Amino acid sequence: MGDRSPKSVQKQTTQKNSKASAVTKKKQALIVSKQAVKAKASAKKK
């Protein structure tokens, strides 16, 4: 059976949130790097 004490519930929620924010940060970094590549490519064309 799972532990349902307030402390364990809070710990699980914190872990979920930190994992979700880490994924979001990775996605943002990927988007930024793609934008940088596009900007570099368009600068070379000019």
N, C-alpha and C positions, 0 to 999 in steps of 0.2 A: 504494500500500500504506500501511497505517496505521502510525503510530509506536507501538511497544509498549514503550518504555523505562519503567522504574518511575516516573520523574518525570512523564511524560505521562499514565500510567494514574492516578496520584494526582491530577493536575490535573483530569482528566475526572471522577473520582469526587467531588472537592470541588465542582466546578461543578454536578453532578447534585444533590448534597445541598443546596447553597445554593438551587438552583431549587425543590426540593421543599419546603424550609422556608419559602420565600417564599410559595408557594402555600398552605401550611398557615396561615401568619400571616394571609393575606387571608381565608381561610375563617373563621378564628376572629374576625376583626374584623367580618365580615358577621354572624356569629351574635350577637356582643355587641350590635351595633347593632339587630338585630331584637329582641333581648330588651329593650333599652332602650325601644324603641317600644311594645312590648307592656306594659311596666311603666308607662309614661306613660299609655297608654290605660286601663289598669285603675285607675290612680290617679284619673283624671278621672271614672270611673264611680262611685267611692265618694263 
